[in-house]
Amino acid sequence: MTAEYIRFAQQEAVQGQKNLLESQVHLLQGLKKFKAYRLLRAEELRLKIQLKQQYDALIEQLDILNRILPQTEFKPTPQPKQITKQEREVSPTIQEHSLEDELAAIQRKLQSLK
């Protein structure tokens, strides 16, 4: 087999070089973001470990405190909050009105842009 050569026009060569350079830039930007992501994940892991250690220390201190304090027989029962029928009906309508108001405001802005 013999080698074959193809001649590119100047415009095609320049466009090809631009595309190659742009793809290299995008690749390098992606690598940069990936490195930042890895650093953030390592920091997150370190902070989670630190939080877990602090949580375990707090639980241990609470256990010690429970052993030191005197025991009582009194255990209060939590009183559930009574929600009235009016409170149940008011909540959804407030949300609906605010959504409708936001939608109307956005539509007014769109009309002013046209």
N, CA, C and O atoms as a GROMACS GRO file, in nm:
protein
  456
    1MET      N    1   0.083  -0.119   0.000
    1MET     CA    2   0.000   0.000   0.000
    1MET      C    3   0.087   0.124   0.000
    1MET      O    4   0.194   0.129   0.061
    2THR      N    5   0.039   0.221  -0.068
    2THR     CA    6   0.113   0.347  -0.075
    2THR      C    7   0.041   0.452   0.007
    2THR      O    8  -0.080   0.443   0.027
    3ALA      N    9   0.112   0.548   0.054
    3ALA     CA   10   0.053   0.656   0.132
    3ALA      C   11  -0.018   0.753   0.040
    3ALA      O   12   0.031   0.786  -0.068
    4GLU      N   13  -0.133   0.797   0.083
    4GLU     CA   14  -0.210   0.895   0.006
    4GLU      C   15  -0.219   1.023   0.086
    4GLU      O   16  -0.232   1.019   0.209
    5TYR      N   17  -0.213   1.132   0.022
    5TYR     CA   18  -0.218   1.261   0.089
    5TYR      C   19  -0.341   1.336   0.041
    5TYR      O   20  -0.380   1.330  -0.075
    6ILE      N   21  -0.399   1.409   0.136
    6ILE     CA   22  -0.517   1.491   0.103
    6ILE      C   23  -0.482   1.635   0.136
    6ILE      O   24  -0.426   1.665   0.242
    7ARG      N   25  -0.515   1.722   0.047
    7ARG     CA   26  -0.486   1.863   0.069
    7ARG      C   27  -0.611   1.930   0.128
    7ARG      O   28  -0.721   1.916   0.074
    8PHE      N   29  -0.591   2.002   0.237
    8PHE     CA   30  -0.700   2.077   0.300
    8PHE      C   31  -0.692   2.222   0.255
    8PHE      O   32  -0.584   2.276   0.232
    9ALA      N   33  -0.808   2.283   0.243
    9ALA     CA   34  -0.811   2.426   0.216
    9ALA      C   35  -0.769   2.499   0.344
    9ALA      O   36  -0.781   2.445   0.454
   10GLN      N   37  -0.722   2.621   0.330
   10GLN     CA   38  -0.674   2.697   0.446
   10GLN      C   39  -0.784   2.712   0.550
   10GLN      O   40  -0.759   2.698   0.670
   11GLN      N   41  -0.905   2.740   0.506
   11GLN     CA   42  -1.018   2.758   0.597
   11GLN      C   43  -1.049   2.630   0.673
   11GLN      O   44  -1.076   2.634   0.793
   12GLU      N   45  -1.046   2.516   0.604
   12GLU     CA   46  -1.073   2.388   0.668
   12GLU      C   47  -0.965   2.354   0.771
   12GLU      O   48  -0.996   2.302   0.878
   13ALA      N   49  -0.841   2.383   0.740
   13ALA     CA   50  -0.730   2.355   0.833
   13ALA      C   51  -0.743   2.439   0.959
   13ALA      O   52  -0.725   2.391   1.070
   14VAL      N   53  -0.775   2.567   0.940
   14VAL     CA   54  -0.790   2.656   1.055
   14VAL      C   55  -0.909   2.611   1.141
   14VAL      O   56  -0.899   2.608   1.264
   15GLN      N   57  -1.018   2.577   1.076
   15GLN     CA   58  -1.137   2.531   1.151
   15GLN      C   59  -1.106   2.402   1.226
   15GLN      O   60  -1.149   2.387   1.340
   16GLY      N   61  -1.035   2.311   1.166
   16GLY     CA   62  -0.997   2.186   1.233
   16GLY      C   63  -0.907   2.212   1.352
   16GLY      O   64  -0.923   2.148   1.456
   17GLN      N   65  -0.813   2.304   1.338
   17GLN     CA   66  -0.726   2.338   1.451
   17GLN      C   67  -0.805   2.403   1.564
   17GLN      O   68  -0.779   2.375   1.681
   18LYS      N   69  -0.901   2.490   1.529
   18LYS     CA   70  -0.984   2.553   1.631
   18LYS      C   71  -1.064   2.448   1.708
   18LYS      O   72  -1.071   2.451   1.830
   19ASN      N   73  -1.125   2.354   1.634
   19ASN     CA   74  -1.203   2.248   1.698
   19ASN      C   75  -1.116   2.162   1.789
   19ASN      O   76  -1.158   2.125   1.899
   20LEU      N   77  -0.996   2.130   1.745
   20LEU     CA   78  -0.905   2.051   1.826
   20LEU      C   79  -0.866   2.125   1.954
   20LEU      O   80  -0.866   2.067   2.063
   21LEU      N   81  -0.834   2.253   1.940
   21LEU     CA   82  -0.796   2.332   2.057
   21LEU      C   83  -0.912   2.349   2.154
   21LEU      O   84  -0.894   2.344   2.276
   22GLU      N   85  -1.032   2.371   2.100
   22GLU     CA   86  -1.150   2.384   2.186
   22GLU      C   87  -1.178   2.256   2.262
   22GLU      O   88  -1.212   2.259   2.380
   23SER      N   89  -1.163   2.143   2.196
   23SER     CA   90  -1.186   2.015   2.264
   23SER      C   91  -1.080   1.992   2.372
   23SER      O   92  -1.111   1.936   2.477
   24GLN      N   93  -0.956   2.035   2.347
   24GLN     CA   94  -0.852   2.023   2.449
   24GLN      C   95  -0.884   2.112   2.569
   24GLN      O   96  -0.864   2.072   2.684
   25VAL      N   97  -0.933   2.232   2.542
   25VAL     CA   98  -0.971   2.323   2.651
   25VAL      C   99  -1.082   2.262   2.734
   25VAL      O  100  -1.076   2.265   2.857
   26HIS      N  101  -1.183   2.208   2.669
   26HIS     CA  102  -1.295   2.147   2.740
   26HIS      C  103  -1.247   2.026   2.822
   26HIS      O  104  -1.293   2.004   2.934
   27LEU      N  105  -1.158   1.949   2.767
   27LEU     CA  106  -1.105   1.834   2.839
   27LEU      C  107  -1.028   1.878   2.962
   27LEU      O  108  -1.044   1.819   3.069
   28LEU      N  109  -0.945   1.980   2.948
   28LEU     CA  110  -0.868   2.030   3.062
   28LEU      C  111  -0.959   2.092   3.168
   28LEU      O  112  -0.935   2.076   3.288
   29GLN      N  113  -1.063   2.161   3.125
   29GLN     CA  114  -1.159   2.217   3.221
   29GLN      C  115  -1.231   2.106   3.297
   29GLN      O  116  -1.253   2.116   3.417
   30GLY      N  117  -1.267   1.999   3.225
   30GLY     CA  118  -1.331   1.885   3.290
   30GLY      C  119  -1.239   1.820   3.391
   30GLY      O  120  -1.282   1.784   3.501
   31LEU      N  121  -1.111   1.804   3.355
   31LEU     CA  122  -1.015   1.747   3.450
   31LEU      C  123  -0.999   1.836   3.573
   31LEU      O  124  -0.988   1.787   3.685
   32LYS      N  125  -0.997   1.966   3.551
   32LYS     CA  126  -0.984   2.061   3.661
   32LYS      C  127  -1.104   2.048   3.756
   32LYS      O  128  -1.087   2.045   3.878
   33LYS      N  129  -1.223   2.039   3.701
   33LYS     CA  130  -1.344   2.025   3.782
   33LYS      C  131  -1.344   1.891   3.855
   33LYS      O  132  -1.388   1.882   3.970
   34PHE      N  133  -1.295   1.786   3.789
   34PHE     CA  134  -1.291   1.654   3.851
   34PHE      C  135  -1.194   1.654   3.970
   34PHE      O  136  -1.223   1.594   4.074
   35LYS      N  137  -1.080   1.720   3.954
   35LYS     CA  138  -0.984   1.728   4.065
   35LYS      C  139  -1.045   1.805   4.182
   35LYS      O  140  -1.028   1.766   4.298
   36ALA      N  141  -1.115   1.914   4.153
   36ALA     CA  142  -1.181   1.991   4.259
   36ALA      C  143  -1.287   1.906   4.327
   36ALA      O  144  -1.302   1.912   4.449
   37TYR      N  145  -1.359   1.828   4.249
   37TYR     CA  146  -1.462   1.739   4.304
   37TYR      C  147  -1.398   1.636   4.398
   37TYR      O  148  -1.450   1.611   4.507
   38ARG      N  149  -1.286   1.576   4.354
   38ARG     CA  150  -1.219   1.478   4.439
   38ARG      C  151  -1.172   1.540   4.570
   38ARG      O  152  -1.182   1.478   4.675
   39LEU      N  153  -1.120   1.663   4.563
   39LEU     CA  154  -1.077   1.731   4.684
   39LEU      C  155  -1.195   1.758   4.778
   39LEU      O  156  -1.184   1.740   4.899
   40LEU      N  157  -1.306   1.801   4.720
   40LEU     CA  158  -1.425   1.826   4.801
   40LEU      C  159  -1.478   1.698   4.864
   40LEU      O  160  -1.522   1.699   4.980
   41ARG      N  161  -1.475   1.589   4.790
   41ARG     CA  162  -1.521   1.461   4.845
   41ARG      C  163  -1.431   1.415   4.959
   41ARG      O  164  -1.479   1.361   5.058
   42ALA      N  165  -1.299   1.435   4.945
   42ALA     CA  166  -1.206   1.398   5.052
   42ALA      C  167  -1.233   1.484   5.176
   42ALA      O  168  -1.231   1.433   5.289
   43GLU      N  169  -1.257   1.613   5.155
   43GLU     CA  170  -1.288   1.703   5.267
   43GLU      C  171  -1.419   1.661   5.333
   43GLU      O  172  -1.431   1.661   5.456
   44GLU      N  173  -1.518   1.625   5.252
   44GLU     CA  174  -1.646   1.579   5.305
   44GLU      C  175  -1.627   1.454   5.390
   44GLU      O  176  -1.685   1.444   5.498
   45LEU      N  177  -1.549   1.361   5.343
   45LEU     CA  178  -1.523   1.238   5.419
   45LEU      C  179  -1.455   1.270   5.551
   45LEU      O  180  -1.490   1.214   5.655
   46ARG      N  181  -1.356   1.359   5.546
   46ARG     CA  182  -1.285   1.397   5.668
   46ARG      C  183  -1.382   1.461   5.768
   46ARG      O  184  -1.377   1.432   5.887
   47LEU      N  185  -1.470   1.549   5.719
   47LEU     CA  186  -1.566   1.615   5.807
   47LEU      C  187  -1.669   1.517   5.863
   47LEU      O  188  -1.711   1.530   5.978
   48LYS      N  189  -1.710   1.420   5.782
   48LYS     CA  190  -1.804   1.319   5.830
   48LYS      C  191  -1.742   1.235   5.941
   48LYS      O  192  -1.808   1.203   6.040
   49ILE      N  193  -1.615   1.200   5.924
   49ILE     CA  194  -1.546   1.122   6.027
   49ILE      C  195  -1.535   1.204   6.155
   49ILE      O  196  -1.557   1.152   6.265
   50GLN      N  197  -1.501   1.331   6.140
   50GLN     CA  198  -1.490   1.418   6.256
   50GLN      C  199  -1.626   1.433   6.326
   50GLN      O  200  -1.633   1.430   6.448
   51LEU      N  201  -1.732   1.450   6.249
   51LEU     CA  202  -1.866   1.461   6.305
   51LEU      C  203  -1.906   1.334   6.378
   51LEU      O  204  -1.964   1.340   6.486
   52LYS      N  205  -1.874   1.219   6.321
   52LYS     CA  206  -1.906   1.091   6.384
   52LYS      C  207  -1.832   1.077   6.516
   52LYS      O  208  -1.890   1.029   6.614
   53GLN      N  209  -1.705   1.119   6.520
   53GLN     CA  210  -1.629   1.112   6.645
   53GLN      C  211  -1.688   1.204   6.750
   53GLN      O  212  -1.699   1.166   6.867
   54GLN      N  213  -1.727   1.324   6.711
   54GLN     CA  214  -1.789   1.416   6.806
   54GLN      C  215  -1.923   1.364   6.854
   54GLN      O  216  -1.958   1.379   6.971
   55TYR      N  217  -1.998   1.303   6.765
   55TYR     CA  218  -2.128   1.245   6.801
   55TYR      C  219  -2.108   1.132   6.902
   55TYR      O  220  -2.180   1.124   7.002
   56ASP      N  221  -2.012   1.044   6.876
   56ASP     CA  222  -1.985   0.934   6.968
   56ASP      C  223  -1.942   0.986   7.105
   56ASP      O  224  -1.982   0.932   7.208
   57ALA      N  225  -1.857   1.091   7.106
   57ALA     CA  226  -1.814   1.149   7.233
   57ALA      C  227  -1.932   1.209   7.308
   57ALA      O  228  -1.941   1.195   7.430
   58LEU      N  229  -2.022   1.275   7.238
   58LEU     CA  230  -2.140   1.334   7.300
   58LEU      C  231  -2.230   1.225   7.359
   58LEU      O  232  -2.279   1.240   7.471
   59ILE      N  233  -2.252   1.119   7.286
   59ILE     CA  234  -2.335   1.009   7.335
   59ILE      C  235  -2.272   0.948   7.461
   59ILE      O  236  -2.342   0.916   7.557
   60GLU      N  237  -2.142   0.933   7.459
   60GLU     CA  238  -2.072   0.879   7.576
   60GLU      C  239  -2.088   0.971   7.697
   60GLU      O  240  -2.112   0.925   7.808
   61GLN      N  241  -2.076   1.102   7.675
   61GLN     CA  242  -2.094   1.198   7.784
   61GLN      C  243  -2.237   1.197   7.836
   61GLN      O  244  -2.259   1.209   7.956
   62LEU      N  245  -2.335   1.182   7.747
   62LEU     CA  246  -2.475   1.176   7.791
   62LEU      C  247  -2.500   1.049   7.872
   62LEU      O  248  -2.576   1.052   7.969
   63ASP      N  249  -2.440   0.939   7.833
   63ASP     CA  250  -2.454   0.815   7.910
   63ASP      C  251  -2.396   0.832   8.050
   63ASP      O  252  -2.457   0.788   8.148
   64ILE      N  253  -2.280   0.896   8.059
   64ILE     CA  254  -2.218   0.921   8.190
   64ILE      C  255  -2.308   1.011   8.273
   64ILE      O  256  -2.327   0.987   8.392
   65LEU      N  257  -2.363   1.114   8.212
   65LEU     CA  258  -2.452   1.206   8.282
   65LEU      C  259  -2.577   1.133   8.330
   65LEU      O  260  -2.623   1.158   8.442
   66ASN      N  261  -2.633   1.045   8.250
   66ASN     CA  262  -2.751   0.969   8.290
   66ASN      C  263  -2.721   0.879   8.409
   66ASN      O  264  -2.808   0.858   8.494
   67ARG      N  265  -2.600   0.824   8.416
   67ARG     CA  266  -2.563   0.738   8.529
   67ARG      C  267  -2.542   0.821   8.656
   67ARG      O  268  -2.569   0.773   8.766
   68ILE      N  269  -2.493   0.944   8.640
   68ILE     CA  270  -2.464   1.027   8.756
   68ILE      C  271  -2.591   1.088   8.816
   68ILE      O  272  -2.607   1.090   8.938
   69LEU      N  273  -2.680   1.135   8.731
   69LEU     CA  274  -2.802   1.201   8.780
   69LEU      C  275  -2.894   1.100   8.847
   69LEU      O  276  -2.896   0.983   8.810
   70PRO      N  277  -2.972   1.148   8.946
   70PRO     CA  278  -3.066   1.056   9.013
   70PRO      C  279  -3.180   1.018   8.919
   70PRO      O  280  -3.223   1.096   8.834
   71GLN      N  281  -3.228   0.896   8.937
   71GLN     CA  282  -3.338   0.846   8.855
   71GLN      C  283  -3.472   0.891   8.915
   71GLN      O  284  -3.489   0.891   9.037
   72THR      N  285  -3.565   0.927   8.829
   72THR     CA  286  -3.698   0.970   8.874
   72THR      C  287  -3.802   0.879   8.813
   72THR      O  288  -3.778   0.809   8.715
   73GLU      N  289  -3.918   0.881   8.873
   73GLU     CA  290  -4.030   0.801   8.823
   73GLU      C  291  -4.114   0.880   8.723
   73GLU      O  292  -4.191   0.822   8.646
   74PHE      N  293  -4.100   1.011   8.725
   74PHE     CA  294  -4.182   1.098   8.642
   74PHE      C  295  -4.137   1.095   8.496
   74PHE      O  296  -4.020   1.121   8.465
   75LYS      N  297  -4.229   1.064   8.410
   75LYS     CA  298  -4.203   1.068   8.265
   75LYS      C  299  -4.320   1.140   8.200
   75LYS      O  300  -4.429   1.085   8.189
   76PRO      N  301  -4.297   1.264   8.156
   76PRO     CA  302  -4.407   1.339   8.096
   76PRO      C  303  -4.448   1.279   7.962
   76PRO      O  304  -4.364   1.233   7.884
   77THR      N  305  -4.577   1.281   7.938
   77THR     CA  306  -4.627   1.232   7.809
   77THR      C  307  -4.644   1.352   7.717
   77THR      O  308  -4.703   1.453   7.758
   78PRO      N  309  -4.595   1.344   7.597
   78PRO     CA  310  -4.610   1.459   7.506
   78PRO      C  311  -4.755   1.475   7.464
   78PRO      O  312  -4.824   1.378   7.433
   79GLN      N  313  -4.799   1.599   7.462
   79GLN     CA  314  -4.935   1.630   7.421
   79GLN      C  315  -4.935   1.660   7.272
   79GLN      O  316  -4.869   1.755   7.229
   80PRO      N  317  -5.008   1.583   7.192
   80PRO     CA  318  -5.012   1.613   7.049
   80PRO      C  319  -5.087   1.743   7.025
   80PRO      O  320  -5.188   1.771   7.089
   81LYS      N  321  -5.037   1.821   6.932
   81LYS     CA  322  -5.100   1.948   6.899
   81LYS      C  323  -5.226   1.921   6.816
   81LYS      O  324  -5.225   1.846   6.719
   82GLN      N  325  -5.332   1.983   6.858
   82GLN     CA  326  -5.458   1.968   6.787
   82GLN      C  327  -5.464   2.069   6.672
   82GLN      O  328  -5.455   2.190   6.694
   83ILE      N  329  -5.480   2.019   6.553
   83ILE     CA  330  -5.492   2.106   6.436
   83ILE      C  331  -5.639   2.117   6.402
   83ILE      O  332  -5.707   2.017   6.380
   84THR      N  333  -5.686   2.240   6.397
   84THR     CA  334  -5.827   2.260   6.369
   84THR      C  335  -5.854   2.243   6.220
   84THR      O  336  -5.763   2.245   6.138
   85LYS      N  337  -5.979   2.228   6.190
   85LYS     CA  338  -6.018   2.209   6.050
   85LYS      C  339  -5.987   2.334   5.967
   85LYS      O  340  -5.952   2.323   5.850
   86GLN      N  341  -6.001   2.452   6.028
   86GLN     CA  342  -5.972   2.575   5.956
   86GLN      C  343  -5.824   2.585   5.920
   86GLN      O  344  -5.791   2.630   5.810
   87GLU      N  345  -5.734   2.543   6.011
   87GLU     CA  346  -5.591   2.549   5.982
   87GLU      C  347  -5.556   2.456   5.867
   87GLU      O  348  -5.471   2.490   5.785
   88ARG      N  349  -5.620   2.341   5.859
   88ARG     CA  350  -5.594   2.248   5.749
   88ARG      C  351  -5.639   2.306   5.616
   88ARG      O  352  -5.575   2.283   5.514
   89GLU      N  353  -5.749   2.382   5.617
   89GLU     CA  354  -5.801   2.438   5.493
   89GLU      C  355  -5.724   2.562   5.450
   89GLU      O  356  -5.715   2.589   5.330
   90VAL      N  357  -5.668   2.639   5.542
   90VAL     CA  358  -5.601   2.764   5.510
   90VAL      C  359  -5.467   2.738   5.442
   90VAL      O  360  -5.431   2.810   5.348
   91SER      N  361  -5.391   2.639   5.486
   91SER     CA  362  -5.256   2.616   5.436
   91SER      C  363  -5.249   2.596   5.285
   91SER      O  364  -5.170   2.664   5.220
   92PRO      N  365  -5.330   2.506   5.224
   92PRO     CA  366  -5.317   2.488   5.079
   92PRO      C  367  -5.357   2.613   4.999
   92PRO      O  368  -5.296   2.641   4.895
   93THR      N  369  -5.457   2.689   5.046
   93THR     CA  370  -5.501   2.805   4.969
   93THR      C  371  -5.394   2.913   4.968
   93THR      O  372  -5.378   2.982   4.867
   94ILE      N  373  -5.321   2.928   5.078
   94ILE     CA  374  -5.214   3.028   5.081
   94ILE      C  375  -5.108   2.992   4.979
   94ILE      O  376  -5.060   3.079   4.905
   95GLN      N  377  -5.070   2.865   4.973
   95GLN     CA  378  -4.970   2.822   4.877
   95GLN      C  379  -5.020   2.839   4.734
   95GLN      O  380  -4.945   2.881   4.646
   96GLU      N  381  -5.147   2.808   4.711
   96GLU     CA  382  -5.201   2.821   4.576
   96GLU      C  383  -5.200   2.967   4.533
   96GLU      O  384  -5.164   2.997   4.419
   97HIS      N  385  -5.238   3.057   4.623
   97HIS     CA  386  -5.240   3.199   4.588
   97HIS      C  387  -5.100   3.250   4.558
   97HIS      O  388  -5.079   3.326   4.464
   98SER      N  389  -5.003   3.208   4.640
   98SER     CA  390  -4.868   3.258   4.617
   98SER      C  391  -4.814   3.206   4.483
   98SER      O  392  -4.744   3.279   4.413
   99LEU      N  393  -4.845   3.082   4.448
   99LEU     CA  394  -4.800   3.029   4.319
   99LEU      C  395  -4.867   3.102   4.204
   99LEU      O  396  -4.804   3.132   4.103
  100GLU      N  397  -4.998   3.129   4.220
  100GLU     CA  398  -5.068   3.201   4.115
  100GLU      C  399  -5.014   3.343   4.100
  100GLU      O  400  -5.000   3.393   3.989
  101ASP      N  401  -4.983   3.408   4.213
  101ASP     CA  402  -4.926   3.543   4.208
  101ASP      C  403  -4.792   3.543   4.138
  101ASP      O  404  -4.764   3.630   4.056
  102GLU      N  405  -4.707   3.445   4.169
  102GLU     CA  406  -4.576   3.436   4.106
  102GLU      C  407  -4.589   3.412   3.956
  102GLU      O  408  -4.517   3.471   3.876
  103LEU      N  409  -4.683   3.324   3.919
  103LEU     CA  410  -4.705   3.295   3.777
  103LEU      C  411  -4.752   3.420   3.704
  103LEU      O  412  -4.708   3.448   3.592
  104ALA      N  413  -4.842   3.495   3.766
  104ALA     CA  414  -4.892   3.618   3.704
  104ALA      C  415  -4.780   3.720   3.688
  104ALA      O  416  -4.771   3.789   3.586
  105ALA      N  417  -4.694   3.731   3.789
  105ALA     CA  418  -4.583   3.826   3.782
  105ALA      C  419  -4.487   3.789   3.670
  105ALA      O  420  -4.439   3.876   3.597
  106ILE      N  421  -4.460   3.660   3.655
  106ILE     CA  422  -4.370   3.615   3.548
  106ILE      C  423  -4.432   3.643   3.412
  106ILE      O  424  -4.363   3.686   3.319
  107GLN      N  425  -4.562   3.619   3.400
  107GLN     CA  426  -4.629   3.646   3.272
  107GLN      C  427  -4.627   3.795   3.238
  107GLN      O  428  -4.612   3.832   3.122
  108ARG      N  429  -4.642   3.882   3.340
  108ARG     CA  430  -4.635   4.027   3.316
  108ARG      C  431  -4.495   4.066   3.268
  108ARG      O  432  -4.481   4.149   3.178
  109LYS      N  433  -4.393   4.007   3.328
  109LYS     CA  434  -4.257   4.036   3.285
  109LYS      C  435  -4.232   3.992   3.141
  109LYS      O  436  -4.165   4.060   3.064
  110LEU      N  437  -4.289   3.874   3.105
  110LEU     CA  438  -4.275   3.827   2.968
  110LEU      C  439  -4.344   3.920   2.870
  110LEU      O  440  -4.291   3.948   2.763
  111GLN      N  441  -4.462   3.970   2.907
  111GLN     CA  442  -4.534   4.060   2.819
  111GLN      C  443  -4.458   4.193   2.803
  111GLN      O  444  -4.458   4.252   2.696
  112SER      N  445  -4.393   4.238   2.911
  112SER     CA  446  -4.319   4.364   2.900
  112SER      C  447  -4.196   4.349   2.814
  112SER      O  448  -4.151   4.446   2.754
  113LEU      N  449  -4.139   4.230   2.807
  113LEU     CA  450  -4.022   4.206   2.724
  113LEU      C  451  -4.057   4.200   2.576
  113LEU      O  452  -3.971   4.226   2.492
  114LYS      N  453  -4.179   4.166   2.542
  114LYS     CA  454  -4.221   4.154   2.402
  114LYS      C  455  -4.252   4.286   2.344
  114LYS      O  456  -4.289   4.296   2.227
   0.00000   0.00000   0.00000
